[in-house]
């Protein structure tokens, strides 16, 4: 299964984020999955790519031309797709992926996972999307999403199109179950 992981080009302020990225990259590789990610060599992006490669996995990076130097494109990937802009990056990642995971990250990570979530709601795809809740990172966001449902702006159906998982193993199991249910 090709799994797109949205994550930060920085490490964040807690070593637990990098540890999680390393664990996810390693388990993706050892379980025979291909990592699809933003193509950078820095931050959590670099950690997950390096760990997947070290474990013998396939890693596809997708990076806009303007970010090749800024995010320092990873030189050792199985394949690096250099695209025109962020729109093409997201489209290429979605094309390559059979499921999506958001690690801790900032506005770019959130924008990417929210877009694939929206595409699922609009029935553009039926691919699973997961927020990996390391150290409770996404708990407040999911509290806000519950509020949006209570206020009538988000339906229970659309909230059910994404899941919040606390461990790498739970996330991979959820992806596997969701992937098989749409096949």
C-alpha positions in Angstrom: 0.0 0.0 0.0 1.3 3.5 -0.9 0.8 5.7 2.2 1.1 9.5 1.9 2.4 11.1 5.1 2.0 14.8 5.7 4.4 16.2 8.1 6.6 19.2 9.0 9.9 20.3 7.5 10.9 21.1 11.1 11.3 18.8 14.1 9.0 20.7 16.6 9.8 21.2 20.3 9.5 17.6 21.5 11.7 14.7 20.6 8.7 12.5 20.7 7.6 13.8 17.3 10.8 12.7 15.6 10.7 9.3 17.4 7.2 8.8 16.0 8.2 9.7 12.5 11.1 7.3 12.8 8.8 4.5 14.0 6.3 5.2 11.3 8.9 5.2 8.5 10.5 2.0 9.8 7.2 0.2 10.1 5.9 1.3 6.7 9.1 -0.2 5.2 9.1 -3.4 7.2 5.5 -4.0 6.5 6.0 -3.6 2.7 4.3 -0.2 2.3 5.7 2.6 0.2 6.1 6.0 1.8 4.8 9.0 -0.3 5.8 12.3 1.3 6.8 15.9 0.6 10.3 15.1 -0.7 12.3 17.2 1.9 15.4 16.2 3.8 14.8 18.4 6.9 12.6 18.1 9.9 10.1 15.3 10.3 10.1 14.8 6.6 13.8 13.9 6.6 13.4 11.6 9.7 10.5 9.6 8.2 12.2 9.3 4.8 15.6 8.3 6.3 14.0 5.7 8.6 12.0 4.1 5.8 15.1 4.0 3.5 17.3 2.6 6.3 14.7 -0.2 6.8 14.8 -1.1 3.1 11.6 0.7 2.0 10.5 2.4 -1.1 10.2 6.2 -0.7 8.6 8.6 -3.2 9.0 12.3 -2.6 7.0 15.0 -4.3 8.3 18.5 -4.1 7.6 21.8 -5.9 10.5 23.2 -7.9 10.6 26.4 -5.7 11.0 24.3 -2.6 13.8 22.0 -3.8 16.4 24.3 -2.2 14.3 25.7 0.6 13.2 22.3 2.0 16.5 20.7 0.8 15.2 18.0 -1.5 16.2 14.5 -0.2 19.0 13.2 -2.5 18.5 9.5 -1.7 14.9 8.6 -2.5 13.6 5.8 -4.6 12.0 8.4 -6.7 11.7 12.2 -6.5 8.9 14.0 -8.4 9.7 17.7 -8.9 6.4 19.5 -9.7 5.5 23.0 -10.6 3.7 24.1 -7.4 1.9 23.1 -4.3 -1.3 22.3 -6.2 0.5 19.8 -8.3 2.3 18.4 -5.2 -0.9 17.6 -3.5 -2.5 16.2 -6.6 0.5 13.9 -7.3 0.6 12.7 -3.7 -3.1 11.9 -3.8 -2.6 10.1 -7.1 0.2 8.0 -5.7 -1.4 7.3 -2.3 -3.9 4.7 -1.2 -4.2 6.3 2.3 -3.1 9.4 4.2 -1.5 10.0 7.6 -0.9 13.4 9.2 1.9 13.6 11.7 2.3 16.7 13.9 2.9 19.7 11.7 1.8 23.2 11.0 -0.4 25.0 8.5 1.0 23.1 5.5 0.3 19.7 7.1 -3.1 20.7 8.2 -4.0 22.1 4.8 -2.9 18.9 3.1 -4.8 16.5 5.3 -7.9 18.8 5.3 -7.9 18.9 1.5 -7.8 15.1 1.1 -10.5 14.9 3.8 -12.6 17.3 1.8 -12.0 15.3 -1.4 -13.2 12.2 0.4 -16.4 14.1 1.6 -17.0 15.2 -2.0 -16.5 11.5 -3.1 -13.4 12.3 -5.3 -11.8 9.3 -3.6 -12.5 6.7 -0.9 -9.1 6.6 0.7 -8.6 6.6 4.4 -7.2 9.6 6.2 -5.7 9.5 9.7 -4.4 12.0 12.2 -1.6 10.4 14.2 -2.1 11.9 17.7 1.3 11.5 19.2 1.6 13.1 22.6 -2.0 14.4 22.3 -1.0 16.7 19.5 -4.4 16.6 17.7 -6.7 16.4 20.7 -7.6 20.1 20.8 -8.2 20.0 17.0 -10.6 17.1 17.4 -12.3 18.9 20.2 -12.9 21.8 17.9 -14.2 19.4 15.2 -16.7 18.0 17.7 -17.8 21.6 18.2 -18.3 22.2 14.5 -20.5 19.2 14.4 -22.5 20.3 17.5 -23.0 23.7 15.8 -24.3 22.1 12.6 -21.4 22.9 10.2 -19.9 19.5 9.9 -21.9 16.3 9.8 -21.2 13.1 11.7 -20.8 11.5 8.3 -18.0 13.8 7.3 -16.3 13.6 10.7 -16.3 9.8 10.3 -14.2 10.1 7.1 -11.1 10.7 9.2 -9.8 9.0 12.3 -7.6 9.9 15.2 -5.1 7.2 16.2 -2.7 7.4 19.2 -0.1 4.9 18.0 1.7 3.9 14.8 0.3 0.4 15.1 -3.3 1.6 15.5 -2.8 4.0 12.5 -1.5 1.2 10.2 -4.2 -1.2 11.3 -6.9 1.5 10.6 -5.4 2.2 7.2 -5.3 -1.5 6.3 -8.9 -2.1 7.4 -10.1 1.0 5.5 -8.1 0.1 2.4 -9.6 -3.4 2.3 -13.2 -2.1 2.8 -13.0 0.1 -0.3 -11.4 -2.5 -2.6 
